[in-house]
Amino acid sequence: MAVRGKRQAGGRTSRTAGLKDMPDRRDGQVYVMPQDLELAVEVAKATGRPLLLRGNPGSGKSSLAPYIARKLRWRYYEYVVTSQTRATDLLWSFDGVRRLADAQTARFASADGTALDEDSYIEPGPLWWAFAPKSAAVVAEKTRQARREHDLGDDTVSGPHKERWNLNRRADHAVVLIDEIDKADPDVPNGLLVPLASNGFTVTETGRRVAVEPASRPQSSRPFSRHLVIITTNEERELPQAFLRRCVIATAPEPESSGELVDIAKAHLKARLRKVEAQDEKLAGALAEELLDVRRVAIRDGIRPPSTAEYLDALWACRTLEIEVGDSRWEKLRGLTLLKPQQMRG
């Protein structure tokens, strides 16, 4: 089952032309939603609670939030958690270094000339933008102007002007992705309990109270929350019980049949190429069967089973490099994309 295409100048095949230069889609265009997960999303919207999405790496957890935001035309913000993340980073950040320098030079004072404008050292975080975009825009503009006066530029200042996908989204609604919260210290989820429960917080340095702004138009009679926060975890670290109690918890399932895998492959192929050819579907089916075989071997040998993301990697590699399942290069590609001995559990 070879995959062939007409060659163009430079050795590129016409069938791969137009692929976007990104291995992981975060544009919200592709997600195959299981019914159980769709119900979990609706429950989170109905209760106003965050949706904690569990699952193995590569199971597509991070793709859910942008997909929902695009589907509903809600604004979208995301934050990728690291070991250095603090809870306040999702709410606001404060430029203490620039504030100290200005206090020493007294060059940048507020309008009355008596004190520094504390707002000009604040950068709104994703939850601030979600809850109160108008006040976030006011504070972000002050910070941009102050940075220009310092000749620092404004590239680090967030906001809708940096996120073109939000320009035509619904102003009263937002989806926030907090990605891989298990990487953070337990103080982070504990520190988010009150802001997520009340949809508001107080900026320590200024005393400003940030709360959900009034809706610009009458809302539906159905009492759904105007905001959806999706938090992902690979479960590398146990999360506090108090935090778990305040979340709707769901699992991103791994496809268990070749048919499910092929459906996912076809959705990605269609999003990138606009058309799924018969030979592409045949390749996706053969790789799906191979993936399920490899998973059984991996589980038997104590190796982490390959994920859906790795299945898609193998699909694109075979398709682009014209590698047929079973040919001389397949075994090497199999080790590069699916069965990776380096990922054996310790």
Secondary structure, 3 states (H helix, E strand, C coil): CCCCCCECHHHCEHHHCCCCCCCCCCCCCCCCCCHHHHHHHHHHHHHCCCEEEECCCCCCHHHHHHHHHHHHCEEEEEEECCCCCCHHHHCEEECHHHHHHHHHHCCCCCCCCCCCCHHHHEEECHHHHHHCHHHHHHHHHHHHHHHHHCCCCCCCCCCHHHCHHHCCCEEEEEEEEEECHHHCCCHHHHHHHHHHHHCEEECCCCCCEEECCCCCCCCCCCCCCCEEEEEEECCCCCCCHHHHHCCEEEECCCCCCHHHHHHHHHHHHHHHHCCCCHHHHHHHHHHHHHHHHHHHHHHHHCECCCCHHHHHHHHHHHHHHCCCCCCCCHHHHHHHHCCCHHHECC
